[in-house]
Amino acid sequence: MTILNYPELMLVSEVCAVLRIHRATVVRWIREGKLRGFSLGIGKGGDHRIYRESVERYIDALNVIDPPDVDVEPEPTRTDTKYLYYQKYTHK
């Protein structure tokens, strides 16, 4: 997976959007060393920047593959279930 449309230094919100994780998780992963980045401020309120290359490496390490195109019928909704029940038990 490539994320070349993003700048070399990504915002926390951009990383959240790509990885679909919470902001606190991104900041924690920076502290733990899972993502390479840095803080622009002093204390807990500082903005963070994450290297795009670090995010790409994290994604590659997950061995994520695109799911195959499969036609899957949606599960019946509640109204569909009532209709199916009605059809099954009222018509002979």
N, C-alpha and C positions, 0 to 999 in steps of 0.2 A: 504494500500500500504506500503510495507516495502522497505527500502533503506539500508538494512544491508550490502551491498557490499561496502558502503562508510565508511571512517574512522569516528571516534567519533567527530572530529572537521573537518568540511567540508570547502572547499574553496568557495569563491563567485562563481567561474566558475562552480563548481559542483552543487551548489544550483540552479544556472541559468539553467543548463542542466536538472535537475530533475523537476523544476517547470515551465520551459520554459518561463522565464521572463528575463528582462534586468538587467544588473549589477547594474544600478542606483536604480532599484526597490528593490533589495536585501539590499543594503546599507540603503535605506530609511526605509525599514521595520525593520532593526536592530535599527535605531534611534527611530522609533515609538514604538518599543517593540513588534511588531508582530512576530519577530524572535529573539531568544536569541543568541547573539554573542558578539564579542568584536573586537577592532581594535588593531593591533600590532604596529602601528606607531603613530606619533604625527601629527596632522593636517589632511587635507583632503586626503593626498597621502598614508595613511597607509593601509596595507593589513588587511583584515577582516577574521575572522574565525567564523563559525556558528555551534552551537551544532546540531548534527544529530537528536537528540531527539526532538529538537525544530522544525525542518523541518517535522519530522514525525507527530508531534502533529498538525502542521498547515495543513498538507494533510488530516489527520483524521477529522479535524474540517470542512473541505470542504464537507465531505460526498461523496467523489468521488467513483463512482463504475465503473467497467469495462463495456464498452458497449457490448451489446449482439452481437453474430456473426450473421450478417444479410447479405444476398447476395443482394448487391445493384448494379444495372447496372450503369456504368459510363454515364454521360451526353454526348450527341454527341458533337464531336469537330466541328470546323467550316467546315472542309471538309466533315464530316459525314452529316452535315445539308444540304450542297449543294447537296450531293448525294441523300439525302432523298427528297429534293425539286425536283430534276431532275426526280427521280423515280415517284413521285406523279403526276407531271404535264405533263410529256412527254409520258407516257405509258397509253394506254387506254384499 
